[in-house]
Amino acid sequence: MRPSIRRADFLQKELESGLKKDGQMKRARFTEEQIIAVLKEHEAGAKTADLARRHGISEATIYNWKAKFCLRGQAAEGPGG
């Protein structure tokens, strides 16, 4: 029975890594609208560490979102705003 316990531990760790049993990545936790709301809070002056703690994400995630969504927004607006 010992090997089956190890297999269960392995499967649990695999699931915790973000993979489903079928090998697919799990769905994103935040919609684009939620991400944009967090970024608006950041632009309004909220501290990155406070936002990260409140929403259960890392500070790096906020900076990654900012890089991804700010570039998308600037390209959509075009020159002159």
Number of C-alpha atoms within 10 A of each C-alpha: 5 6 8 9 10 11 11 11 12 12 15 13 12 14 15 10 11 14 16 14 12 6 10 9 12 12 10 8 8 10 10 12 9 11 16 16 12 20 21 13 14 16 12 9 9 13 12 19 13 12 18 16 11 9 10 9 12 14 16 12 11 19 13 12 17 19 11 11 16 14 11 11 10 11 11 10 9 8 7 4 7
